[in-house]
């Protein structure tokens, strides 16, 4: 049953007044119209507005870029950083590039430490409303200041845009809009604060906190599960509350890994989950603090009918897609499933079937939201021209003084991304490489290719993440062996040095097939990176070694990182094993034959 806004208003008081004020520009002043809408319908309306903003911005992207840079320089000219680099005297893009240096995260660390202690007007005139926490490429925490303006862009072009794109898809394919109803959000959020009281952690935690009054009407989980303040068994809780609700219409996570892990958990623990739904309880063995367990009692009632329905479907097995069988109204699934996440998108299809559309959401980093998916299923993203000022360096170009603007890029070429964001990072090296796949009006469509520090190279062959992704896709097409995930390690202790591919198959590979699988995978790698192929053929590099990993190795790795305090929103696939700790973990879980 769709929960109407009127039911919420009777208990919300001040919450409604702030909500009404927020949505008056969107809905007008018709109080009755607002009362008639459920929370999902509000998100759809906001989503349509986000789609219109993307389309409008794409038609005037070049002028929006120059206007944005001018506004940023003017607004921040009296900050400590602005005075240091003479923002007041910069009037052209050429002058900006001439007088403001390219930067790395370490250039901002002294400023950020002071900002976290409450000092103002240092990098940006706008005070930070959040500090995005990233584990960084080598596991060292990074804290990135985020202004309210930046937070607003995240809200519009990630959360709201997803609903607008889904609604447009259904209008185009069925003639009707996106169905209203609640959804499952698998993102794990945790609200933390700096010494000065500003939120820190994932950006999603601050965004979700601002919607606390409305979360129960948008998501299946109660607030204690959506944004926990303590350690607890989140997979059980997310699954438990989602399974209770037969009417779910969407599910999403930052990455497709979060949804696959949750569906794997349901597959492996459905007996426990169904028993608890039947009896209206939380099993005493589930790790939940007592105060949270008590708080959740009001959200749980015995539902024998739903438990029997679920158990019947689960016992029929998972060979046919389970999601439409247990949530027949499921309308869309959101989560990044492109690039290195493609194995998880494929695995998710086994749970969802082919008829539920996927949305790859957005291309973002802790430093900026850069691009958004314009249509369902898009593997390329449209650059957001008012999300930051962007510069690009062609891959292979050694002269970093000659960066390109968005109207100077060529389709099919790869570029390193430089961003000036809305929160005080200027000409910042993202260390991402993207490929321009097309243009959407004046705006480049881009696809993430690889992280610069995720290259693997023993003798100058430079194998990147895109090479690995293509090779694994082709490996599947030739062998029909499903792979949960994979990594690569450069063995430089042997002579000659060689690659070791670590692969976690979804099923058992007979020992007699391993040598043939190795040959296929090596051939694909040699094809994707001809320089590597030549070095193997000439003996400069040794032949590829294939190591099979035990089932659920990568899921275990993610769970351990979360136990150590990492956010699931930040955990990306381990493509290159580049530390002794990663090497010990993965090689100790190799399959024994």
N, C-alpha and C positions, 0 to 999 in steps of 0.2 A: 504494500500500500504506500502510495506517495504521501509523505508528511507535508501538509500544507503550511505555508508561512503563518497563517492565522493562529494555528496551534502553538507555534513557537512564540508569537508576539504576546500571548496571554501571560507568559512567564518571563519575557525577556526585559521589559521595562526600558532601562537606559540603553541596553544592547540594540533594541530596535530603532531607537531614535538615531543612534550613530549609523546604523545600517541604512536607514532611510536617507539620511543626509548624504551618505556615500553614493547611493544609487539614484538620487534625484536627477543628475545630468543624463543618466541612461534611461530612466523610466518616466521622467517628468514628476509632477506633484500629485498624481492620481494615487491616493492612499489605497483605494480599493484594488487597483491593479497590482500593487505590491503584495497586498494580502492574498491575492489569488495565485501567487507564484511559489513553487517550491524552490529549494536552494539550487538544485540542478538547473532549473529553468533560468534562474538568475545567471548562473555560470554560462549557459548557452547564449544568453543575450550579450553578456560581456565578451564572450568568444566571437560572436559575429562582429562586434566592434573591433576586436583585435585583428580579425581577418581584413576588415576594411582598412585598418591602419597600415597593415603590411602592404596591401595592394596600392594604397595611395602613396606610401613612402617609396615603393619600388619604382613608381613613375617619375619621381623627382629625386632619386637617390643621390645624384652627384651634388646638387645644390644643397641638399640636406646635410651631406657630409661637411661641406665647407662652412655652412651656417653653424653646425654643431661645434666645430673646432673654434670658430670665432667666439661663440658664447662661452665655451669652457675656459678659453684664455682670459676673457674679460672677467668672468666671475671669479677666477682663481688668481688674478694678477697680484693681489695683496697678501696671498698666503706666503709662508716661508719659502716654499718651493718656487712659487711664481716670481717672487722677488729675486731669487737666486739666478733664475734663467731669463729674467727680463720679459715676462709675459706681456707687460704693458707696451713694450716696443715691438711686439710681433704682430704683423698685420696680414701676412700671407702664409700659405702652406709652405712655400719655399723657405721663408724666414724661420718658420717653426722647425722644419727639418734641419736647418743650418745651426740653430742656436740651442735646441733641446736635444740632449744625447739619447741614444738608444739605451734602455735600462734592463736590468735583471732584478729579481726579487731582492737580492742582497743589498741593492742600492737603497731600498726602502726600509730595511729592518730598523735602523736607528729612529726613523720618523714614526714607524708603526708602534714601537715600544712606548714612545711618549704619548701617542694617540690613545693607546689602550689604557694609559694612566689618566686620561681625561684632558690632555692638552688639546687646544683647538687651533684652527686656522693654520695648519701645518702643510698638508698636501692638498687639501680641498676646503673651500669655504664652507661647504655643507658639512655638518657634523656627521660622523659615522653612526649609523643606526644598527650596524651589525658588523662583526668580523668573521668573514668566511674562513673556516679552518680547513686546510688541505694537508694531507700527509706528505705532499711533495713527491718528487720522483724517486728519492732515496729514503723516504720514510721520516724525514725531519719535518715537524709541523710548520706550516706557513699560516700566517694570519693576514687576511686581505681586507682592508676597510671597505665597507659597502654603504653608500649614501642612500637616503630615502628615494631619490630619483632612480638609482640603480635597482632598488627593490621593486619599485613600481614597474620597471621594464621586465623584471623576472615574472612578476604577477601577470602582466599582459601577454607577454610573448612565450611563456611556457605553460602555466596552468590554464589561463583563459583561452589562449590560442588553441590548445588541444581540444577544448569543447567546441570552439567555433569550426575547426576543421572537420571534426566528427559530424557536427550538425550539417555542414555543407555536403559532406559525403552522402548522408542519408537523404537529404533533399534532392540531390542529383540522381541517386540510384533508386529511391522508392517514392519520391514525391512527397514524403513526410519528413518532418524534422527529427532530430535525435530524441529518442524516448527519455523521459524524465525518470529519476530514481537514484538510489545511492550506489556507491562503488567501494571497491577494495583498494586501499592505498598501502602498498608494501614497503614504502620508504620508511626507514627507521630514523626517527627524529629524537633529538635530545636537546633540551633548552639549557644552555650554560651562559655564564656571564663573565665579563672582564672585571678587573678591580674597580672600574668606574661605573659598573652597572649596565654596560652595553652587551647585548646578546652576542654570543659567539657559537661557532659550530657550523652546521650546514645552513645555507641560505633558506632552505625549505623550513627549518625550524622556526625562524623568525616570521616567515610568511604565514605559516600555519597558526602560530600563536595569535596573530592578528585576527584570525577567523575562529577563535575558540568557541564563541557562542553558537556558531553555525555548523561546526564539524559534525555533530550528531545527525544533522539533516542532509549531509553530503556524503559521509563515509559510514561504513558498516561498523567500525570500531569506536568505542567510547573514547573520550579524551585521554584517559589514563593509559590507553594502548597506543593512540595516535602519537602522543608526545610524552613518553615515560620519563620520569625523573629518577628512576632507579633501574638497576640491572634486573632483567626477568626474561622468561622464555617467550620472546616476541613471536617466533614462528607459530607456536601453539596458539597464542592469543589472536594473532591476525587471522589464522585459519579458523579458529573456533567461532569468532564473531562473523566472519564472512560466510561460513557454511550455514549459520543460523538463518541467513537472509536469502530466501529463494529468489528475490526480485532484483538482485544486483544487475546493474546495466553496464558498468565499466570496471576495469582494474588497471592500475598503473604503478610504476616504480621508476626510479631514475634510470636504471639499466634493466635490460631484460633478464639479467642474472637474478635479480631480486624476485621476479615472478616465477622463474623456473625453480629456484630454491624452495619457494613456498609451495608450489604444486608438487614438487618431489616430497616435501614434508607431508602433505596431505595424502599422497599415494602410500607412503610408508607408515602412516600413523592414523589411517582413517578409522580403525577400530576404536582406538582411544577417543578420538574426536566424536564419533557417533554415540558412544556410551555416555560421554559427558553431556551432549546435547539432549539425549534421551532423559537423563536424570536431572538435568538442570544444575550442573555442578562444574567445578574445576577440579580435576584430579589432584589429590593432595601431594602427589609426587612432582607436580609441575612447579618449577622454580618461580615463585611470585612472592614478593614481600607481603606480610600479613595485612598491612594497611591497604595495599592495593587490592588484595583478594577481597577484603571487606567492602571496598568501594565498588567493586564490580558485581557484587551480589544483586544489586537492584537491576543490573542489565541482563541478568540470566534467569530464564524460566525454563522448566522442563518442556520439551517439544518432541513428543514421541512420534508424531506424524512425520515431522521433518527428518528425525533421526532414521526412521524406517525407510523413508524415500531415499536418503543419501546412501544408506547401507546397501539397499538393493542395487543402486547404480554402481557403487564401488565394487560390489561382488561380481558384477558382470565384466569387470576388468577395465584396463586402460588402453586396450588395443584400438578402440574407437574413441574419438575425442570426448573427454570427460566434461569439459567446461560447459558446453551447451546442454549436456544432460543434467547437470546439477544447478546451473544458472541459465535457464532457457531464455531469459531476456538480455543476456550479455550482448552488448552492442559494439564495444570497441575496447582495444587493449593498447595501453601506452607504455613505452619503455624503449630506450635506445637499443636497437638491435642491428645496427650497421657496423661496418668495419670489423674490429676484433670481437664484437659481440654476436657476429652472425651465427656461430654454433648454437647460441642460446635462443635466438629467434627461431631457428629450425626446430629445436627441441620444444619450444613453446607451441609451435604449430601442431605437434603431436597431441598436446593437451587441448588446444582450441579448435582444431579443424581449420579448413581453408576459408570459411565464410565470414569469420569475425575479422574485421579490418584491424590492422596494426598502425599505430602512429609512432614514428620515431622521435617525436617531441622536439628536441632542439639540440643545437651544438653550443656548448657552454663550457667555461672553465671557471675556477674560483674568481678569476680576475674580471670576467665579463661574460654576459650573455651575448653571443655573437650572431647566431643565425637560428632560424626556426623552420620547422617542417610546414610547408604550405599546403600539402595534400596528404591524405592518408596513403601510407605505403612509400612515400618519397624517401629515397636514400640520399638525396642531396637536400641541402638546406638553403633557404633564401637569406642572404645577409640582411641584418636589421640596420638600416642606414642611420637611425637615430639612437642606436645602442652604444655607439662609441665611434671614434675616428680610427679608420683602419689604413694600414700601409702593408705592402707586400714586397718580399724579396724573392725573386726567382730562385728556385733550387739550383745550385751550381754556380750562382753569381757570387763572386768574392767581394765585390764593391758594395758594401752595405750603406754607402751614402746615397745611393740612387734607388730609393724605395719607390714603389708604384702605388698609385691611387686606384680606387675601385673601377674607374673608367679606362684603365690602362692594362687590364688583364686580358689574357688570351685563353680561349676555351681549350681545354685539354692539358694545360700547363699546370705545374705544381709550384706552390709558393709557401714561403715561411711567413707567418702572421705576426704583425706588430700592431698593438692596440693601445690607444689612449682612451681610457674608460671614463665613466662619469663620476668616479669616486677618488681620483687623485693619483692614478698610475698613468705615466706619460711615456709614449713610445716604448711600450713594454714588450719584450720578446716573450711570446707564448711558448716558443719551442715546438709549436705544432706545424705540420705541413698539410696543406689542403690542396685539393685539385678543383679547378674551375670546370664545372661540367656543362654549364649553359648560362644564359642570362634570363632573368625574369624582369621584363621591361628594362630598366636601367641598372638593375641590381644583379650582381653575380650570384649564381647558384654554386655552392661549394660542397665538397665531400671531404671529410677528414681522411687523411691517408696514413700518417704515422707521426709519432713523437720523435723529435730529433735525437733524443737520448735513448731511443729504443732501437736504434740501428745495431746490427751485429756485423762485425767485420774483423776477420783474422788477418787477411792479406790485402785489404783494400777493396774487397768485393762489395761491401755495403748492402747487405740484405736488410730490407725494412719490413715493417708490419704489413704493408700492402702486398709484398711478395709472399709472405707467409699466409695471409688470408686467401689469396688467389690459389696458392698451392693446395691448401687444405680443402677449398671448395672443389677443385679439380680432382683431388684424391677421393673425395666422397663420390663424385659423379662416376669415377672409374671403378671403385671398389664396392660402393654402396655400404661402406662401413660408417656408421654414425659415430661422431666424435663429440664428447662433452666439452672438451677444452684441450689446449695444447700450449707448449712453451718450447723455447729453443735455448740451447746452451753452447757457448763456444769453448770447446776443449782445446786449450793451447798448451797443455802439459804433454800431449802426445806429439809424435813427429811422423808425418806432418799433422798440423792441427786440423780438426774437423768439427762439423756440426753434430750435435746430439738433439734430436727431436723427441720431446716427451709428450706422449699422447694418452689421453684418458678416453678409451672407447666406451660406448654406452652398453656394450655387451662383450662377451668373451670372444677373443680372436684366437682360433686354434694355432698352436705353435707352428704347424707346418705352413701357415699363411704369412707368418711374420716377415720372412725374407722377401717374399713377393711384395708385401705392403711397403717395406723399406725401399725397394727398387722403384715402385710407383711414386712414392713421395719424393725421393731424390730426383727422379726425372722431372717432376713438376717444379721443384725448386730450381733446378738447372734451367728450366724453360722460363720461369718468371724472372730470374736474375741471370742473364747470360754471362755476366762476369764471374759469378760463382760457378756456373757450369764449365766455363773454360778452365778455371783453376782446378776443378776436380779432374777434368779430362787430362790435364797436363801434369797432374801429381803435385801441384803446389798445395792443394788441400786434400785431405783424406776423404774417403767416402762417408756418406751420412750414416750415422748410427741411430737406430730407432729404439726407444725405451717406452714400454707400455706401463701406465700407472694404474694403481688400484682404483676401483669404483669410488666415486665421491671424494677424490683427492682435492679437487679444486674447491668444492663446497666446504670441506674441512678447513682449507686455507682461509677462505673468506670468514668462516665462523670464528676462527682464532683471531683474525684481525679485528673483528667486531668486539670480541671479548677483551682485546687490548685497548679498546677505546676508539677505534676507527669507525667512521660513519659508513654505512652500506652505500650511501650516495657517492662515496669517494673511491670505493674499491673497484679498480679496473682490472681487466684480465692481465695475468702475468705472462707477457709474451716473451720477454727476455729474462732469463735467470742470470742476474747480474750482481748478486751478493752471496757471500758464503752461507748466510742464513737460509736464503731461498734454495740454494743448491742442496744443503743438508735436508731440508724439509722434503723436497720433491723426490730426490734420489732415494731417500729412505722409504718412500712409498711406491717404489717400482714393483711391478707384478713379478712374482717369482714363478719360474717354470721348471 
